[in-house]
């Protein structure tokens, strides 16, 4: 049996109304996409570097620190000049120290600098505690992270005179 007219399936597809997205929803989606694109462009084009002012007090204590990996996730912190071990961070300890050093090492890797040169930790009379990478000149102002985290680094200095006053 042959039929000469259109099939019932084709007929139902023709009669079905076309589903539309409302104009308001479409405008809202477009505005959202424009906002995201604008925010990304703004972030990419305004790479403003904030310059930290030089410390205004005298140098109280300073030490070159070297960090090396040891077995079982340990990190050995040693004096960069004498090589004497200062502290060993066991796996799971010293997360703040690990994070700060990791960020400085990441900057070294991005700059293409692969060196075992240590980092300079300095405490100034104005209360600033700064960890400086002498190779990339990247510096981290440690006092900004609070007294507990600052205390972790103060303990690595040889004789932090006035260090207890810095923590208060």
Protein Blocks (a to p, Z undefined) as FASTA:
>chain_A
ZZfbdcfklmmmmmpccddddfklmmmmmmmmmmmmmmmmmmmmmcccddddddfbdcfb
dcdddddddehhiacdddfklopafbdcdehiaklmmmmmmmmmmmmmmnopacfbdcdd
dddfkopacdddfklopacdfklnojklmmmmmmmpmblghklmmmZZ
